[in-house]
Amino acid sequence: MAFQFPKQFRLKNKTEITRLFNEGKEIKVFPIKLLYLETSSCTKAVFSVPKRNFKHAVVRNRIKRQMREAFRLMQPLPINKPYLLFILYIGSKKPLFVNVAEALEKALNKVEKN
Protein backbone atom coordinates (compact mmCIF):
# COMPACT_ATOMS: atom_id res chain seq x y z
CA MET A 1 0.00 0.00 0.00
CA ALA A 2 1.33 3.40 -0.95
CA PHE A 3 1.75 5.80 1.95
CA GLN A 4 0.38 8.85 0.19
CA PHE A 5 -2.81 10.55 -0.91
CA PRO A 6 -2.76 10.14 -4.74
CA LYS A 7 -3.56 13.04 -7.06
CA GLN A 8 -6.55 11.20 -8.50
CA PHE A 9 -8.33 11.51 -5.12
CA ARG A 10 -7.60 15.24 -4.64
CA LEU A 11 -10.37 17.71 -5.34
CA LYS A 12 -8.73 20.76 -6.95
CA ASN A 13 -11.12 21.85 -9.69
CA LYS A 14 -12.59 25.24 -8.77
CA THR A 15 -15.90 24.62 -10.59
CA GLU A 16 -16.40 21.30 -8.77
CA ILE A 17 -15.69 22.94 -5.41
CA THR A 18 -18.15 25.77 -6.18
CA ARG A 19 -20.78 23.23 -7.24
CA LEU A 20 -20.14 21.27 -4.03
CA PHE A 21 -20.79 24.37 -1.88
CA ASN A 22 -23.88 25.40 -3.85
CA GLU A 23 -25.59 22.02 -4.30
CA GLY A 24 -23.95 19.78 -1.69
CA LYS A 25 -25.38 18.40 1.54
CA GLU A 26 -23.81 18.73 4.97
CA ILE A 27 -23.13 16.33 7.84
CA LYS A 28 -21.59 17.24 11.20
CA VAL A 29 -19.88 14.68 13.41
CA PHE A 30 -17.84 16.64 15.92
CA PRO A 31 -15.02 17.63 15.23
CA ILE A 32 -15.64 17.04 11.49
CA LYS A 33 -18.00 18.84 9.13
CA LEU A 34 -18.46 17.05 5.82
CA LEU A 35 -19.96 18.53 2.66
CA TYR A 36 -20.72 15.97 -0.04
CA LEU A 37 -22.19 15.78 -3.50
CA GLU A 38 -22.71 12.71 -5.65
CA THR A 39 -20.75 12.75 -8.91
CA SER A 40 -20.17 10.59 -11.95
CA SER A 41 -16.36 10.39 -11.69
CA CYS A 42 -14.29 8.87 -8.86
CA THR A 43 -14.47 10.01 -5.23
CA LYS A 44 -12.38 13.13 -4.61
CA ALA A 45 -11.72 14.94 -1.35
CA VAL A 46 -10.29 18.19 -0.04
CA PHE A 47 -9.34 18.84 3.60
CA SER A 48 -9.48 22.18 5.39
CA VAL A 49 -8.73 23.64 8.81
CA PRO A 50 -9.85 27.22 9.57
CA LYS A 51 -7.23 29.83 10.29
CA ARG A 52 -9.59 31.42 12.81
CA ASN A 53 -9.21 28.50 15.23
CA PHE A 54 -5.56 27.63 14.57
CA LYS A 55 -3.31 30.61 13.90
CA HIS A 56 -0.12 28.63 13.25
CA ALA A 57 0.26 26.93 9.88
CA VAL A 58 2.22 24.09 11.50
CA VAL A 59 -0.81 23.08 13.57
CA ARG A 60 -3.24 23.43 10.64
CA ASN A 61 -1.01 21.30 8.42
CA ARG A 62 -0.69 18.62 11.08
CA ILE A 63 -4.49 18.37 11.44
CA LYS A 64 -4.89 18.16 7.66
CA ARG A 65 -2.25 15.41 7.56
CA GLN A 66 -4.15 13.50 10.23
CA MET A 67 -7.42 13.79 8.28
CA ARG A 68 -5.75 12.70 5.01
CA GLU A 69 -4.15 9.73 6.74
CA ALA A 70 -7.45 8.67 8.33
CA PHE A 71 -9.13 8.95 4.91
CA ARG A 72 -6.32 6.98 3.24
CA LEU A 73 -6.41 4.19 5.82
CA MET A 74 -10.15 3.74 5.23
CA GLN A 75 -9.54 2.43 1.70
CA PRO A 76 -11.75 0.96 0.39
CA LEU A 77 -14.20 3.63 1.52
CA PRO A 78 -17.46 2.69 3.27
CA ILE A 79 -19.34 4.55 0.49
CA ASN A 80 -20.26 2.77 -2.74
CA LYS A 81 -21.04 5.73 -5.00
CA PRO A 82 -18.49 8.36 -6.11
CA TYR A 83 -18.72 11.66 -4.21
CA LEU A 84 -17.05 15.03 -4.04
CA LEU A 85 -16.08 15.54 -0.38
CA PHE A 86 -15.08 18.70 1.48
CA ILE A 87 -13.85 17.70 4.94
CA LEU A 88 -13.55 20.56 7.41
CA TYR A 89 -12.16 20.36 10.95
CA ILE A 90 -14.42 22.46 13.20
CA GLY A 91 -12.92 21.70 16.62
CA SER A 92 -11.00 24.32 18.58
CA LYS A 93 -8.35 22.08 20.17
CA LYS A 94 -5.57 19.97 18.68
CA PRO A 95 -7.08 16.52 18.03
CA LEU A 96 -5.76 13.04 18.57
CA PHE A 97 -5.53 10.92 15.44
CA VAL A 98 -7.94 8.35 16.90
CA ASN A 99 -10.66 10.99 17.40
CA VAL A 100 -10.26 12.30 13.86
CA ALA A 101 -10.38 8.80 12.37
CA GLU A 102 -13.52 7.84 14.33
CA ALA A 103 -15.36 11.04 13.43
CA LEU A 104 -14.43 10.74 9.76
CA GLU A 105 -15.59 7.12 9.63
CA LYS A 106 -18.92 8.01 11.28
CA ALA A 107 -19.44 10.89 8.85
CA LEU A 108 -18.73 8.72 5.81
CA ASN A 109 -21.12 6.05 7.10
CA LYS A 110 -23.82 8.73 7.42
CA VAL A 111 -23.17 9.79 3.83
CA GLU A 112 -23.82 6.25 2.67
CA LYS A 113 -27.09 6.06 4.65
CA ASN A 114 -28.43 9.31 3.11
TATAQUI-V226868 format. One record per residue. PHI is phi in whole degrees, 0 to 359 (NA if undefined). PSI is psi in degrees with one decimal (NA if undefined). NEAR is the number of other ideal C-beta (glycine too) atoms within 8 Angstrom. Layout:
phi:PHI psi:PSI near:NEAR
phi:PHI psi:PSI near:NEAR
This chain:
phi:NA psi:132.2 near:3
phi:285 psi:137.4 near:4
phi:265 psi:63.3 near:4
phi:203 psi:171.2 near:5
phi:251 psi:98.6 near:7
phi:299 psi:154.3 near:7
phi:299 psi:-30.7 near:4
phi:294 psi:-18.6 near:6
phi:261 psi:-1.2 near:9
phi:271 psi:132.2 near:10
phi:266 psi:109.6 near:12
phi:234 psi:-14.7 near:5
phi:289 psi:123.0 near:6
phi:296 psi:-37.0 near:6
phi:291 psi:-37.0 near:6
phi:293 psi:-39.5 near:11
phi:294 psi:-42.7 near:12
phi:298 psi:-44.6 near:8
phi:297 psi:-37.9 near:11
phi:298 psi:-43.5 near:14
phi:289 psi:-34.3 near:8
phi:281 psi:-41.3 near:6
phi:250 psi:-12.7 near:5
phi:287 psi:163.9 near:12
phi:254 psi:162.3 near:7
phi:235 psi:140.7 near:7
phi:226 psi:135.8 near:11
phi:243 psi:124.9 near:9
phi:227 psi:102.7 near:10
phi:306 psi:130.9 near:7
phi:260 psi:29.9 near:9
phi:243 psi:136.5 near:15
phi:243 psi:128.3 near:10
phi:237 psi:120.8 near:16
phi:258 psi:135.5 near:12
phi:218 psi:153.5 near:13
phi:209 psi:129.1 near:11
phi:291 psi:143.1 near:6
phi:221 psi:172.5 near:10
phi:266 psi:-22.6 near:3
phi:272 psi:-164.9 near:5
phi:286 psi:166.6 near:6
phi:290 psi:128.9 near:11
phi:231 psi:147.5 near:14
phi:222 psi:152.5 near:12
phi:226 psi:143.8 near:11
phi:241 psi:140.1 near:11
phi:217 psi:146.4 near:9
phi:227 psi:126.0 near:12
phi:290 psi:139.8 near:9
phi:290 psi:-23.0 near:7
phi:298 psi:-39.7 near:3
phi:272 psi:-30.4 near:8
phi:231 psi:103.0 near:9
phi:289 psi:-31.6 near:4
phi:270 psi:129.5 near:6
phi:298 psi:-31.0 near:5
phi:300 psi:-43.3 near:6
phi:290 psi:-44.2 near:11
phi:300 psi:-43.9 near:11
phi:294 psi:-36.6 near:8
phi:295 psi:-42.3 near:9
phi:295 psi:-41.3 near:14
phi:297 psi:-39.4 near:12
phi:298 psi:-40.9 near:8
phi:296 psi:-42.0 near:11
phi:293 psi:-41.9 near:14
phi:297 psi:-41.7 near:10
phi:294 psi:-41.9 near:9
phi:298 psi:-41.6 near:13
phi:295 psi:-43.1 near:12
phi:294 psi:-40.3 near:10
phi:290 psi:-16.9 near:7
phi:278 psi:4.1 near:12
phi:290 psi:132.9 near:6
phi:288 psi:149.2 near:3
phi:292 psi:152.5 near:7
phi:285 psi:3.2 near:7
phi:254 psi:139.4 near:9
phi:268 psi:-30.5 near:3
phi:267 psi:155.9 near:5
phi:282 psi:137.0 near:8
phi:227 psi:156.6 near:12
phi:264 psi:127.4 near:15
phi:237 psi:133.2 near:12
phi:241 psi:110.2 near:15
phi:254 psi:118.1 near:15
phi:242 psi:131.8 near:12
phi:272 psi:119.2 near:16
phi:251 psi:1.3 near:10
phi:289 psi:167.4 near:8
phi:247 psi:-1.9 near:3
phi:239 psi:157.0 near:4
phi:297 psi:128.2 near:5
phi:270 psi:162.5 near:11
phi:270 psi:150.2 near:5
phi:301 psi:-38.7 near:9
phi:300 psi:-43.2 near:6
phi:295 psi:-41.1 near:9
phi:295 psi:-45.3 near:16
phi:297 psi:-42.1 near:11
phi:295 psi:-44.8 near:8
phi:295 psi:-41.1 near:12
phi:295 psi:-40.7 near:16
phi:295 psi:-42.6 near:11
phi:297 psi:-42.3 near:9
phi:296 psi:-43.4 near:14
phi:293 psi:-33.3 near:13
phi:294 psi:-37.5 near:9
phi:294 psi:-35.0 near:10
phi:300 psi:-45.4 near:12
phi:295 psi:-33.6 near:9
phi:288 psi:-29.9 near:5
phi:282 psi:NA near:6
